[in-house]
Amino acid sequence: MPPLRPVLETWFRRVWNEEDTQAIDELFIPDGLAQGFGPTALVGPEQFKPFHQAVCALLSDIDITIEKSGESDDWISVVCTLRANSEKTGKAITITGSVFARIVDGVLREAYNHWDSMSLYEQLALLPLHAFMTGLQGKRIA
């Protein structure tokens, strides 16, 4: 079985770094599942593209780097760093995340995503700074 990491590196480079929406059609099967971007799975490229468009409207110069990875059969688990700039302010943004994905024949079949969205929203000034710690203290986040 060929290594899976290059497929995910290609996905991150083309879909996010280059904002190439055609790559979504090429690398994600029509009934593939993308979990972790809301209360229900995004199914296939047609549901993933509006999510992609929304993120690209918030961030520019997106660069996702795989820091660590592990593979077993057709599954890969990666820890990543996303670096970008706020589209509104130009401010640098950095968050971490992890993805657990099944790749068969060089395309994504399913992915389970966990990104530090709270930190992203804090850095974009959509949540107050330290909202996570405020919530852990049982205080209402204003």
N, CA, C and O atoms as CSV, one atom per row, in Angstrom:
chain,resi,resn,atom,element,x,y,z
A,1,MET,N,N,0.847,-1.181,0.000
A,1,MET,CA,C,0.000,0.000,0.000
A,1,MET,C,C,0.893,1.246,0.000
A,1,MET,O,O,1.823,1.345,0.801
A,2,PRO,N,N,0.609,2.199,-0.902
A,2,PRO,CA,C,1.417,3.415,-0.934
A,2,PRO,C,C,1.190,4.264,0.316
A,2,PRO,O,O,0.131,4.176,0.937
A,3,PRO,N,N,2.170,5.082,0.690
A,3,PRO,CA,C,2.003,5.939,1.864
A,3,PRO,C,C,0.832,6.913,1.670
A,3,PRO,O,O,0.556,7.354,0.554
A,4,LEU,N,N,0.159,7.236,2.764
A,4,LEU,CA,C,-1.024,8.099,2.729
A,4,LEU,C,C,-0.701,9.575,2.960
A,4,LEU,O,O,-1.433,10.455,2.508
A,5,ARG,N,N,0.387,9.837,3.658
A,5,ARG,CA,C,0.724,11.225,3.996
A,5,ARG,C,C,0.801,12.132,2.769
A,5,ARG,O,O,0.300,13.255,2.825
A,6,PRO,N,N,1.412,11.689,1.655
A,6,PRO,CA,C,1.462,12.576,0.482
A,6,PRO,C,C,0.073,12.983,-0.032
A,6,PRO,O,O,-0.096,14.085,-0.553
A,7,VAL,N,N,-0.915,12.100,0.115
A,7,VAL,CA,C,-2.272,12.447,-0.321
A,7,VAL,C,C,-2.817,13.584,0.540
A,7,VAL,O,O,-3.377,14.547,0.018
A,8,LEU,N,N,-2.655,13.474,1.846
A,8,LEU,CA,C,-3.139,14.518,2.745
A,8,LEU,C,C,-2.342,15.816,2.570
A,8,LEU,O,O,-2.908,16.906,2.648
A,9,GLU,N,N,-1.034,15.700,2.334
A,9,GLU,CA,C,-0.227,16.898,2.064
A,9,GLU,C,C,-0.716,17.591,0.796
A,9,GLU,O,O,-0.776,18.820,0.745
A,10,THR,N,N,-1.066,16.812,-0.228
A,10,THR,CA,C,-1.599,17.375,-1.469
A,10,THR,C,C,-2.941,18.049,-1.211
A,10,THR,O,O,-3.203,19.137,-1.724
A,11,TRP,N,N,-3.797,17.398,-0.410
A,11,TRP,CA,C,-5.097,17.984,-0.050
A,11,TRP,C,C,-4.899,19.347,0.634
A,11,TRP,O,O,-5.503,20.340,0.228
A,12,PHE,N,N,-4.062,19.387,1.656
A,12,PHE,CA,C,-3.836,20.644,2.367
A,12,PHE,C,C,-3.254,21.703,1.445
A,12,PHE,O,O,-3.691,22.853,1.470
A,13,ARG,N,N,-2.279,21.330,0.638
A,13,ARG,CA,C,-1.634,22.305,-0.256
A,13,ARG,C,C,-2.629,22.853,-1.272
A,13,ARG,O,O,-2.789,24.067,-1.401
A,14,ARG,N,N,-3.297,21.955,-1.993
A,14,ARG,CA,C,-4.163,22.411,-3.083
A,14,ARG,C,C,-5.458,23.041,-2.585
A,14,ARG,O,O,-5.847,24.114,-3.047
A,15,VAL,N,N,-6.125,22.381,-1.645
A,15,VAL,CA,C,-7.432,22.862,-1.199
A,15,VAL,C,C,-7.306,24.122,-0.353
A,15,VAL,O,O,-8.067,25.072,-0.535
A,16,TRP,N,N,-6.347,24.133,0.573
A,16,TRP,CA,C,-6.262,25.249,1.514
A,16,TRP,C,C,-5.190,26.254,1.126
A,16,TRP,O,O,-5.489,27.442,1.001
A,17,ASN,N,N,-3.966,25.823,0.935
A,17,ASN,CA,C,-2.894,26.772,0.639
A,17,ASN,C,C,-3.136,27.483,-0.697
A,17,ASN,O,O,-2.916,28.688,-0.811
A,18,GLU,N,N,-3.591,26.727,-1.710
A,18,GLU,CA,C,-3.804,27.293,-3.042
A,18,GLU,C,C,-5.259,27.664,-3.313
A,18,GLU,O,O,-5.557,28.266,-4.345
A,19,GLU,N,N,-6.178,27.311,-2.396
A,19,GLU,CA,C,-7.618,27.573,-2.549
A,19,GLU,C,C,-8.150,27.037,-3.879
A,19,GLU,O,O,-8.934,27.704,-4.554
A,20,ASP,N,N,-7.723,25.839,-4.246
A,20,ASP,CA,C,-8.087,25.189,-5.498
A,20,ASP,C,C,-9.337,24.330,-5.274
A,20,ASP,O,O,-9.230,23.199,-4.799
A,21,THR,N,N,-10.516,24.857,-5.611
A,21,THR,CA,C,-11.748,24.101,-5.370
A,21,THR,C,C,-11.873,22.873,-6.265
A,21,THR,O,O,-12.578,21.928,-5.910
A,22,GLN,N,N,-11.215,22.867,-7.400
A,22,GLN,CA,C,-11.243,21.682,-8.264
A,22,GLN,C,C,-10.594,20.494,-7.565
A,22,GLN,O,O,-10.979,19.349,-7.803
A,23,ALA,N,N,-9.617,20.757,-6.706
A,23,ALA,CA,C,-8.955,19.683,-5.962
A,23,ALA,C,C,-9.932,18.983,-5.024
A,23,ALA,O,O,-9.777,17.794,-4.744
A,24,ILE,N,N,-10.937,19.711,-4.535
A,24,ILE,CA,C,-11.945,19.089,-3.673
A,24,ILE,C,C,-12.667,17.995,-4.448
A,24,ILE,O,O,-12.879,16.900,-3.927
A,25,ASP,N,N,-13.042,18.284,-5.682
A,25,ASP,CA,C,-13.712,17.280,-6.530
A,25,ASP,C,C,-12.788,16.112,-6.849
A,25,ASP,O,O,-13.235,14.967,-6.919
A,26,GLU,N,N,-11.512,16.391,-7.040
A,26,GLU,CA,C,-10.557,15.346,-7.416
A,26,GLU,C,C,-10.164,14.441,-6.244
A,26,GLU,O,O,-9.917,13.250,-6.435
A,27,LEU,N,N,-10.107,15.005,-5.035
A,27,LEU,CA,C,-9.517,14.277,-3.904
A,27,LEU,C,C,-10.515,13.827,-2.841
A,27,LEU,O,O,-10.117,13.204,-1.856
A,28,PHE,N,N,-11.810,14.129,-3.018
A,28,PHE,CA,C,-12.829,13.790,-2.028
A,28,PHE,C,C,-14.002,13.145,-2.763
A,28,PHE,O,O,-14.625,13.778,-3.615
A,29,ILE,N,N,-14.305,11.881,-2.435
A,29,ILE,CA,C,-15.343,11.158,-3.172
A,29,ILE,C,C,-16.721,11.783,-2.938
A,29,ILE,O,O,-16.945,12.415,-1.905
A,30,PRO,N,N,-17.652,11.612,-3.898
A,30,PRO,CA,C,-18.971,12.253,-3.808
A,30,PRO,C,C,-19.767,11.920,-2.540
A,30,PRO,O,O,-20.534,12.757,-2.063
A,31,ASP,N,N,-19.598,10.728,-1.996
A,31,ASP,CA,C,-20.338,10.388,-0.773
A,31,ASP,C,C,-19.412,10.314,0.441
A,31,ASP,O,O,-19.760,9.709,1.455
A,32,GLY,N,N,-18.240,10.929,0.336
A,32,GLY,CA,C,-17.298,10.954,1.448
A,32,GLY,C,C,-17.830,11.783,2.608
A,32,GLY,O,O,-18.663,12.669,2.418
A,33,LEU,N,N,-17.344,11.491,3.813
A,33,LEU,CA,C,-17.798,12.184,5.011
A,33,LEU,C,C,-16.678,13.025,5.614
A,33,LEU,O,O,-15.547,12.563,5.766
A,34,ALA,N,N,-17.014,14.263,5.951
A,34,ALA,CA,C,-16.088,15.140,6.672
A,34,ALA,C,C,-16.775,15.534,7.973
A,34,ALA,O,O,-17.709,16.335,7.970
A,35,GLN,N,N,-16.310,14.970,9.080
A,35,GLN,CA,C,-16.877,15.233,10.398
A,35,GLN,C,C,-16.069,16.324,11.093
A,35,GLN,O,O,-14.891,16.524,10.795
A,36,GLY,N,N,-16.715,17.028,12.022
A,36,GLY,CA,C,-16.000,17.979,12.862
A,36,GLY,C,C,-16.147,19.429,12.448
A,36,GLY,O,O,-15.487,20.300,13.015
A,37,PHE,N,N,-16.996,19.707,11.474
A,37,PHE,CA,C,-17.186,21.081,11.014
A,37,PHE,C,C,-18.602,21.566,11.287
A,37,PHE,O,O,-19.130,22.404,10.556
A,38,GLY,N,N,-19.208,21.044,12.327
A,38,GLY,CA,C,-20.569,21.395,12.687
A,38,GLY,C,C,-21.272,20.184,13.257
A,38,GLY,O,O,-20.649,19.142,13.461
A,39,PRO,N,N,-22.562,20.307,13.515
A,39,PRO,CA,C,-23.285,19.228,14.192
A,39,PRO,C,C,-23.483,17.974,13.346
A,39,PRO,O,O,-23.706,16.895,13.896
A,40,THR,N,N,-23.408,18.089,12.037
A,40,THR,CA,C,-23.563,16.920,11.170
A,40,THR,C,C,-22.395,16.854,10.193
A,40,THR,O,O,-21.714,17.849,9.948
A,41,ALA,N,N,-22.179,15.680,9.649
A,41,ALA,CA,C,-21.097,15.488,8.677
A,41,ALA,C,C,-21.395,16.250,7.392
A,41,ALA,O,O,-22.547,16.380,6.978
A,42,LEU,N,N,-20.340,16.745,6.781
A,42,LEU,CA,C,-20.445,17.285,5.429
A,42,LEU,C,C,-20.265,16.099,4.494
A,42,LEU,O,O,-19.300,15.347,4.628
A,43,VAL,N,N,-21.178,15.924,3.553
A,43,VAL,CA,C,-21.131,14.777,2.650
A,43,VAL,C,C,-20.685,15.240,1.274
A,43,VAL,O,O,-21.362,16.032,0.618
A,44,GLY,N,N,-19.536,14.733,0.848
A,44,GLY,CA,C,-19.036,14.985,-0.489
A,44,GLY,C,C,-18.611,16.421,-0.761
A,44,GLY,O,O,-18.790,17.311,0.070
A,45,PRO,N,N,-18.048,16.620,-1.938
A,45,PRO,CA,C,-17.552,17.938,-2.324
A,45,PRO,C,C,-18.614,19.033,-2.298
A,45,PRO,O,O,-18.319,20.169,-1.924
A,46,GLU,N,N,-19.842,18.708,-2.688
A,46,GLU,CA,C,-20.874,19.747,-2.772
A,46,GLU,C,C,-21.213,20.341,-1.412
A,46,GLU,O,O,-21.529,21.528,-1.334
A,47,GLN,N,N,-21.159,19.559,-0.338
A,47,GLN,CA,C,-21.386,20.112,0.990
A,47,GLN,C,C,-20.103,20.698,1.588
A,47,GLN,O,O,-20.164,21.597,2.427
A,48,PHE,N,N,-18.954,20.194,1.161
A,48,PHE,CA,C,-17.688,20.705,1.685
A,48,PHE,C,C,-17.345,22.084,1.115
A,48,PHE,O,O,-16.756,22.909,1.814
A,49,LYS,N,N,-17.699,22.338,-0.125
A,49,LYS,CA,C,-17.311,23.596,-0.781
A,49,LYS,C,C,-17.835,24.842,-0.083
A,49,LYS,O,O,-17.075,25.803,0.036
A,50,PRO,N,N,-19.092,24.897,0.393
A,50,PRO,CA,C,-19.529,26.107,1.117
A,50,PRO,C,C,-18.731,26.330,2.410
A,50,PRO,O,O,-18.456,27.473,2.777
A,51,PHE,N,N,-18.360,25.247,3.099
A,51,PHE,CA,C,-17.512,25.369,4.283
A,51,PHE,C,C,-16.159,25.953,3.880
A,51,PHE,O,O,-15.669,26.883,4.522
A,52,HIS,N,N,-15.560,25.419,2.834
A,52,HIS,CA,C,-14.281,25.888,2.319
A,52,HIS,C,C,-14.360,27.372,1.970
A,52,HIS,O,O,-13.467,28.144,2.319
A,53,GLN,N,N,-15.410,27.762,1.292
A,53,GLN,CA,C,-15.596,29.154,0.889
A,53,GLN,C,C,-15.698,30.065,2.111
A,53,GLN,O,O,-15.131,31.158,2.120
A,54,ALA,N,N,-16.422,29.618,3.143
A,54,ALA,CA,C,-16.576,30.428,4.358
A,54,ALA,C,C,-15.238,30.628,5.063
A,54,ALA,O,O,-14.932,31.733,5.512
A,55,VAL,N,N,-14.435,29.560,5.163
A,55,VAL,CA,C,-13.124,29.679,5.806
A,55,VAL,C,C,-12.224,30.607,4.989
A,55,VAL,O,O,-11.535,31.461,5.549
A,56,CYS,N,N,-12.232,30.439,3.681
A,56,CYS,CA,C,-11.381,31.279,2.828
A,56,CYS,C,C,-11.822,32.737,2.836
A,56,CYS,O,O,-11.016,33.616,2.532
A,57,ALA,N,N,-13.083,33.019,3.176
A,57,ALA,CA,C,-13.540,34.402,3.305
A,57,ALA,C,C,-13.029,35.029,4.601
A,57,ALA,O,O,-12.879,36.248,4.678
A,58,LEU,N,N,-12.760,34.208,5.621
A,58,LEU,CA,C,-12.237,34.701,6.896
A,58,LEU,C,C,-10.721,34.802,6.914
A,58,LEU,O,O,-10.160,35.678,7.573
A,59,LEU,N,N,-10.048,33.895,6.181
A,59,LEU,CA,C,-8.591,33.778,6.262
A,59,LEU,C,C,-7.944,33.923,4.893
A,59,LEU,O,O,-8.520,33.522,3.882
A,60,SER,N,N,-6.761,34.490,4.863
A,60,SER,CA,C,-5.965,34.542,3.635
A,60,SER,C,C,-4.598,33.922,3.913
A,60,SER,O,O,-4.214,33.729,5.066
A,61,ASP,N,N,-3.888,33.623,2.866
A,61,ASP,CA,C,-2.539,33.057,2.975
A,61,ASP,C,C,-2.513,31.827,3.885
A,61,ASP,O,O,-1.611,31.673,4.708
A,62,ILE,N,N,-3.508,30.956,3.727
A,62,ILE,CA,C,-3.614,29.755,4.557
A,62,ILE,C,C,-2.457,28.811,4.236
A,62,ILE,O,O,-2.140,28.559,3.074
A,63,ASP,N,N,-1.844,28.301,5.290
A,63,ASP,CA,C,-0.779,27.311,5.142
A,63,ASP,C,C,-0.955,26.272,6.239
A,63,ASP,O,O,-0.860,26.589,7.425
A,64,ILE,N,N,-1.210,25.035,5.840
A,64,ILE,CA,C,-1.370,23.944,6.796
A,64,ILE,C,C,-0.169,23.026,6.675
A,64,ILE,O,O,0.166,22.556,5.587
A,65,THR,N,N,0.477,22.776,7.809
A,65,THR,CA,C,1.662,21.932,7.864
A,65,THR,C,C,1.371,20.719,8.737
A,65,THR,O,O,0.838,20.851,9.838
A,66,ILE,N,N,1.721,19.544,8.244
A,66,ILE,CA,C,1.618,18.332,9.055
A,66,ILE,C,C,2.852,18.259,9.939
A,66,ILE,O,O,3.981,18.235,9.448
A,67,GLU,N,N,2.628,18.225,11.242
A,67,GLU,CA,C,3.728,18.156,12.203
A,67,GLU,C,C,4.092,16.711,12.537
A,67,GLU,O,O,5.270,16.367,12.640
A,68,LYS,N,N,3.084,15.879,12.703
A,68,LYS,CA,C,3.290,14.460,13.040
A,68,LYS,C,C,2.233,13.643,12.333
A,68,LYS,O,O,1.130,14.128,12.079
A,69,SER,N,N,2.566,12.393,12.011
A,69,SER,CA,C,1.585,11.520,11.368
A,69,SER,C,C,1.851,10.069,11.717
A,69,SER,O,O,2.964,9.686,12.078
A,70,GLY,N,N,0.813,9.283,11.602
A,70,GLY,CA,C,0.912,7.843,11.782
A,70,GLY,C,C,-0.089,7.177,10.863
A,70,GLY,O,O,-1.183,7.698,10.641
A,71,GLU,N,N,0.286,6.016,10.325
A,71,GLU,CA,C,-0.567,5.328,9.363
A,71,GLU,C,C,-0.780,3.885,9.762
A,71,GLU,O,O,0.104,3.237,10.323
A,72,SER,N,N,-1.987,3.387,9.458
A,72,SER,CA,C,-2.328,1.984,9.648
A,72,SER,C,C,-3.358,1.600,8.595
A,72,SER,O,O,-4.469,2.129,8.579
A,73,ASP,N,N,-2.984,0.681,7.723
A,73,ASP,CA,C,-3.844,0.265,6.609
A,73,ASP,C,C,-4.231,1.488,5.776
A,73,ASP,O,O,-3.356,2.177,5.251
A,74,ASP,N,N,-5.539,1.765,5.650
A,74,ASP,CA,C,-5.953,2.918,4.841
A,74,ASP,C,C,-6.325,4.137,5.692
A,74,ASP,O,O,-7.023,5.039,5.229
A,75,TRP,N,N,-5.847,4.151,6.947
A,75,TRP,CA,C,-6.096,5.265,7.864
A,75,TRP,C,C,-4.808,6.031,8.148
A,75,TRP,O,O,-3.726,5.454,8.256
A,76,ILE,N,N,-4.963,7.355,8.265
A,76,ILE,CA,C,-3.843,8.211,8.661
A,76,ILE,C,C,-4.335,9.183,9.727
A,76,ILE,O,O,-5.449,9.701,9.655
A,77,SER,N,N,-3.491,9.414,10.700
A,77,SER,CA,C,-3.764,10.388,11.750
A,77,SER,C,C,-2.656,11.434,11.700
A,77,SER,O,O,-1.472,11.097,11.670
A,78,VAL,N,N,-3.053,12.708,11.692
A,78,VAL,CA,C,-2.064,13.775,11.621
A,78,VAL,C,C,-2.360,14.859,12.655
A,78,VAL,O,O,-3.512,15.120,12.999
A,79,VAL,N,N,-1.293,15.475,13.134
A,79,VAL,CA,C,-1.372,16.676,13.954
A,79,VAL,C,C,-0.831,17.802,13.076
A,79,VAL,O,O,0.248,17.683,12.494
A,80,CYS,N,N,-1.587,18.891,12.986
A,80,CYS,CA,C,-1.258,19.954,12.039
A,80,CYS,C,C,-1.194,21.316,12.713
A,80,CYS,O,O,-1.713,21.523,13.810
A,81,THR,N,N,-0.542,22.231,12.019
A,81,THR,CA,C,-0.570,23.641,12.379
A,81,THR,C,C,-1.103,24.413,11.178
A,81,THR,O,O,-0.624,24.254,10.055
A,82,LEU,N,N,-2.105,25.251,11.437
A,82,LEU,CA,C,-2.651,26.132,10.411
A,82,LEU,C,C,-2.172,27.543,10.719
A,82,LEU,O,O,-2.384,28.068,11.812
A,83,ARG,N,N,-1.527,28.137,9.737
A,83,ARG,CA,C,-1.092,29.529,9.844
A,83,ARG,C,C,-1.792,30.289,8.719
A,83,ARG,O,O,-1.876,29.810,7.589
A,84,ALA,N,N,-2.286,31.465,9.042
A,84,ALA,CA,C,-2.991,32.268,8.045
A,84,ALA,C,C,-3.008,33.711,8.531
A,84,ALA,O,O,-2.429,34.043,9.565
A,85,ASN,N,N,-3.677,34.549,7.773
A,85,ASN,CA,C,-3.905,35.931,8.171
A,85,ASN,C,C,-5.409,36.184,8.170
A,85,ASN,O,O,-6.146,35.622,7.359
A,86,SER,N,N,-5.846,37.027,9.080
A,86,SER,CA,C,-7.245,37.449,9.084
A,86,SER,C,C,-7.504,38.223,7.802
A,86,SER,O,O,-6.774,39.161,7.482
A,87,GLU,N,N,-8.521,37.843,7.081
A,87,GLU,CA,C,-8.873,38.553,5.849
A,87,GLU,C,C,-9.284,39.987,6.166
A,87,GLU,O,O,-9.057,40.891,5.361
A,88,LYS,N,N,-9.882,40.197,7.325
A,88,LYS,CA,C,-10.382,41.525,7.721
A,88,LYS,C,C,-9.276,42.455,8.213
A,88,LYS,O,O,-9.237,43.627,7.837
A,89,THR,N,N,-8.367,41.933,9.061
A,89,THR,CA,C,-7.373,42.805,9.697
A,89,THR,C,C,-5.943,42.589,9.217
A,89,THR,O,O,-5.082,43.446,9.414
A,90,GLY,N,N,-5.690,41.439,8.584
A,90,GLY,CA,C,-4.330,41.093,8.183
A,90,GLY,C,C,-3.519,40.467,9.301
A,90,GLY,O,O,-2.386,40.042,9.075
A,91,LYS,N,N,-4.076,40.403,10.504
A,91,LYS,CA,C,-3.381,39.846,11.663
A,91,LYS,C,C,-3.067,38.365,11.456
A,91,LYS,O,O,-3.878,37.618,10.909
A,92,ALA,N,N,-1.879,37.953,11.900
A,92,ALA,CA,C,-1.471,36.546,11.803
A,92,ALA,C,C,-2.303,35.682,12.745
A,92,ALA,O,O,-2.590,36.067,13.879
A,93,ILE,N,N,-2.676,34.523,12.257
A,93,ILE,CA,C,-3.491,33.550,13.000
A,93,ILE,C,C,-2.732,32.228,13.001
A,93,ILE,O,O,-2.194,31.820,11.972
A,94,THR,N,N,-2.688,31.556,14.153
A,94,THR,CA,C,-2.098,30.213,14.238
A,94,THR,C,C,-2.979,29.361,15.129
A,94,THR,O,O,-3.285,29.738,16.261
A,95,ILE,N,N,-3.390,28.201,14.611
A,95,ILE,CA,C,-4.115,27.229,15.420
A,95,ILE,C,C,-3.568,25.838,15.106
A,95,ILE,O,O,-2.895,25.628,14.097
A,96,THR,N,N,-3.871,24.913,15.983
A,96,THR,CA,C,-3.485,23.523,15.758
A,96,THR,C,C,-4.734,22.678,15.566
A,96,THR,O,O,-5.846,23.083,15.905
A,97,GLY,N,N,-4.520,21.507,15.020
A,97,GLY,CA,C,-5.632,20.592,14.809
A,97,GLY,C,C,-5.132,19.194,14.552
A,97,GLY,O,O,-3.935,18.948,14.401
A,98,SER,N,N,-6.095,18.277,14.507
A,98,SER,CA,C,-5.763,16.902,14.163
A,98,SER,C,C,-6.829,16.365,13.222
A,98,SER,O,O,-7.996,16.750,13.283
A,99,VAL,N,N,-6.396,15.475,12.360
A,99,VAL,CA,C,-7.286,14.860,11.383
A,99,VAL,C,C,-7.011,13.364,11.377
A,99,VAL,O,O,-5.861,12.926,11.356
A,100,PHE,N,N,-8.082,12.598,11.395
A,100,PHE,CA,C,-8.017,11.148,11.284
A,100,PHE,C,C,-8.793,10.813,10.024
A,100,PHE,O,O,-10.009,11.002,9.984
A,101,ALA,N,N,-8.116,10.320,8.993
A,101,ALA,CA,C,-8.748,10.163,7.684
A,101,ALA,C,C,-8.517,8.778,7.100
A,101,ALA,O,O,-7.504,8.124,7.351
A,102,ARG,N,N,-9.505,8.358,6.308
A,102,ARG,CA,C,-9.369,7.106,5.546
A,102,ARG,C,C,-9.192,7.488,4.083
A,102,ARG,O,O,-10.003,8.207,3.500
A,103,ILE,N,N,-8.109,6.985,3.513
A,103,ILE,CA,C,-7.756,7.276,2.125
A,103,ILE,C,C,-7.647,5.956,1.378
A,103,ILE,O,O,-6.907,5.059,1.782
A,104,VAL,N,N,-8.394,5.848,0.284
A,104,VAL,CA,C,-8.377,4.645,-0.538
A,104,VAL,C,C,-8.171,5.069,-1.993
A,104,VAL,O,O,-8.850,5.973,-2.480
A,105,ASP,N,N,-7.248,4.428,-2.674
A,105,ASP,CA,C,-6.955,4.737,-4.075
A,105,ASP,C,C,-6.639,6.216,-4.293
A,105,ASP,O,O,-7.006,6.794,-5.316
A,106,GLY,N,N,-5.955,6.822,-3.320
A,106,GLY,CA,C,-5.481,8.184,-3.475
A,106,GLY,C,C,-6.512,9.279,-3.250
A,106,GLY,O,O,-6.246,10.445,-3.544
A,107,VAL,N,N,-7.706,8.919,-2.724
A,107,VAL,CA,C,-8.739,9.927,-2.454
A,107,VAL,C,C,-9.294,9.758,-1.042
A,107,VAL,O,O,-9.291,8.664,-0.478
A,108,LEU,N,N,-9.769,10.873,-0.488
A,108,LEU,CA,C,-10.351,10.871,0.850
A,108,LEU,C,C,-11.730,10.219,0.827
A,108,LEU,O,O,-12.580,10.554,0.001
A,109,ARG,N,N,-11.933,9.283,1.748
A,109,ARG,CA,C,-13.231,8.620,1.902
A,109,ARG,C,C,-13.982,9.170,3.104
A,109,ARG,O,O,-15.195,9.371,3.050
A,110,GLU,N,N,-13.256,9.412,4.186
A,110,GLU,CA,C,-13.855,10.009,5.379
A,110,GLU,C,C,-12.760,10.655,6.199
A,110,GLU,O,O,-11.600,10.243,6.166
A,111,ALA,N,N,-13.162,11.689,6.944
A,111,ALA,CA,C,-12.203,12.410,7.775
A,111,ALA,C,C,-12.900,12.911,9.028
A,111,ALA,O,O,-14.038,13.378,8.991
A,112,TYR,N,N,-12.187,12.799,10.133
A,112,TYR,CA,C,-12.646,13.275,11.429
A,112,TYR,C,C,-11.692,14.385,11.848
A,112,TYR,O,O,-10.511,14.145,12.100
A,113,ASN,N,N,-12.214,15.592,11.917
A,113,ASN,CA,C,-11.416,16.792,12.116
A,113,ASN,C,C,-11.636,17.393,13.496
A,113,ASN,O,O,-12.764,17.484,13.981
A,114,HIS,N,N,-10.544,17.796,14.110
A,114,HIS,CA,C,-10.608,18.492,15.395
A,114,HIS,C,C,-9.603,19.632,15.348
A,114,HIS,O,O,-8.394,19.421,15.443
A,115,TRP,N,N,-10.131,20.853,15.197
A,115,TRP,CA,C,-9.305,22.048,15.125
A,115,TRP,C,C,-9.651,22.948,16.303
A,115,TRP,O,O,-10.771,22.907,16.813
A,116,ASP,N,N,-8.710,23.743,16.725
A,116,ASP,CA,C,-8.905,24.650,17.844
A,116,ASP,C,C,-9.702,25.873,17.376
A,116,ASP,O,O,-9.167,26.971,17.219
A,117,SER,N,N,-10.983,25.644,17.163
A,117,SER,CA,C,-11.858,26.700,16.637
A,117,SER,C,C,-12.014,27.848,17.619
A,117,SER,O,O,-12.091,29.007,17.210
A,118,MET,N,N,-12.061,27.543,18.905
A,118,MET,CA,C,-12.225,28.609,19.887
A,118,MET,C,C,-11.051,29.594,19.800
A,118,MET,O,O,-11.252,30.808,19.823
A,119,SER,N,N,-9.836,29.069,19.701
A,119,SER,CA,C,-8.671,29.938,19.559
A,119,SER,C,C,-8.730,30.720,18.250
A,119,SER,O,O,-8.346,31.889,18.204
A,120,LEU,N,N,-9.209,30.079,17.192
A,120,LEU,CA,C,-9.364,30.771,15.916
A,120,LEU,C,C,-10.298,31.963,16.072
A,120,LEU,O,O,-9.980,33.066,15.628
A,121,TYR,N,N,-11.454,31.745,16.703
A,121,TYR,CA,C,-12.430,32.826,16.861
A,121,TYR,C,C,-11.912,33.915,17.797
A,121,TYR,O,O,-12.216,35.092,17.605
A,122,GLU,N,N,-11.136,33.532,18.805
A,122,GLU,CA,C,-10.512,34.543,19.671
A,122,GLU,C,C,-9.543,35.402,18.863
A,122,GLU,O,O,-9.552,36.627,18.978
A,123,GLN,N,N,-8.707,34.758,18.046
A,123,GLN,CA,C,-7.720,35.495,17.257
A,123,GLN,C,C,-8.371,36.372,16.183
A,123,GLN,O,O,-7.805,37.386,15.775
A,124,LEU,N,N,-9.554,35.979,15.735
A,124,LEU,CA,C,-10.293,36.779,14.758
A,124,LEU,C,C,-11.161,37.845,15.434
A,124,LEU,O,O,-11.886,38.581,14.765
A,125,ALA,N,N,-11.080,37.920,16.766
A,125,ALA,CA,C,-11.870,38.861,17.575
A,125,ALA,C,C,-13.366,38.600,17.439
A,125,ALA,O,O,-14.172,39.524,17.555
A,126,LEU,N,N,-13.741,37.343,17.192
A,126,LEU,CA,C,-15.148,36.961,17.155
A,126,LEU,C,C,-15.606,36.432,18.513
A,126,LEU,O,O,-16.804,36.300,18.765
A,127,LEU,N,N,-14.653,36.135,19.373
A,127,LEU,CA,C,-14.881,35.782,20.777
A,127,LEU,C,C,-13.902,36.613,21.599
A,127,LEU,O,O,-12.842,36.989,21.098
A,128,PRO,N,N,-14.244,36.907,22.861
A,128,PRO,CA,C,-13.280,37.629,23.696
A,128,PRO,C,C,-12.038,36.775,23.945
A,128,PRO,O,O,-12.112,35.546,23.971
A,129,LEU,N,N,-10.895,37.443,24.128
A,129,LEU,CA,C,-9.674,36.717,24.482
A,129,LEU,C,C,-9.910,35.938,25.770
A,129,LEU,O,O,-10.630,36.388,26.661
A,130,HIS,N,N,-9.309,34.790,25.851
A,130,HIS,CA,C,-9.389,33.930,27.032
A,130,HIS,C,C,-10.803,33.405,27.284
A,130,HIS,O,O,-11.143,33.085,28.423
A,131,ALA,N,N,-11.628,33.313,26.244
A,131,ALA,CA,C,-12.997,32.815,26.387
A,131,ALA,C,C,-13.012,31.392,26.946
A,131,ALA,O,O,-13.879,31.058,27.753
A,132,PHE,N,N,-12.087,30.571,26.537
A,132,PHE,CA,C,-12.034,29.192,27.006
A,132,PHE,C,C,-11.838,29.148,28.521
A,132,PHE,O,O,-12.572,28.461,29.232
A,133,MET,N,N,-10.841,29.888,29.006
A,133,MET,CA,C,-10.570,29.898,30.445
A,133,MET,C,C,-11.727,30.533,31.220
A,133,MET,O,O,-12.049,30.092,32.323
A,134,THR,N,N,-12.341,31.546,30.659
A,134,THR,CA,C,-13.495,32.177,31.304
A,134,THR,C,C,-14.627,31.167,31.457
A,134,THR,O,O,-15.250,31.074,32.514
A,135,GLY,N,N,-14.881,30.421,30.405
A,135,GLY,CA,C,-15.918,29.383,30.461
A,135,GLY,C,C,-15.585,28.296,31.457
A,135,GLY,O,O,-16.476,27.800,32.146
A,136,LEU,N,N,-14.321,27.913,31.550
A,136,LEU,CA,C,-13.912,26.883,32.533
A,136,LEU,C,C,-14.119,27.342,33.964
A,136,LEU,O,O,-14.296,26.529,34.871
A,137,GLN,N,N,-14.097,28.636,34.155
A,137,GLN,CA,C,-14.327,29.184,35.512
A,137,GLN,C,C,-15.819,29.311,35.804
A,137,GLN,O,O,-16.208,29.805,36.862
A,138,GLY,N,N,-16.651,28.867,34.867
A,138,GLY,CA,C,-18.098,28.939,35.082
A,138,GLY,C,C,-18.678,30.309,34.860
A,138,GLY,O,O,-19.826,30.574,35.217
A,139,LYS,N,N,-17.885,31.186,34.268
A,139,LYS,CA,C,-18.355,32.550,34.023
A,139,LYS,C,C,-18.957,32.631,32.613
A,139,LYS,O,O,-18.532,31.929,31.695
A,140,ARG,N,N,-19.930,33.485,32.475
A,140,ARG,CA,C,-20.562,33.698,31.182
A,140,ARG,C,C,-19.574,34.440,30.274
A,140,ARG,O,O,-18.920,35.394,30.694
A,141,ILE,N,N,-19.484,33.994,29.058
A,141,ILE,CA,C,-18.592,34.630,28.080
A,141,ILE,C,C,-19.365,35.773,27.444
A,141,ILE,O,O,-20.381,35.561,26.783
A,142,ALA,N,N,-18.875,36.978,27.650
A,142,ALA,CA,C,-19.581,38.169,27.137
A,142,ALA,C,C,-19.124,38.498,25.744
A,142,ALA,O,O,-19.603,39.464,25.149
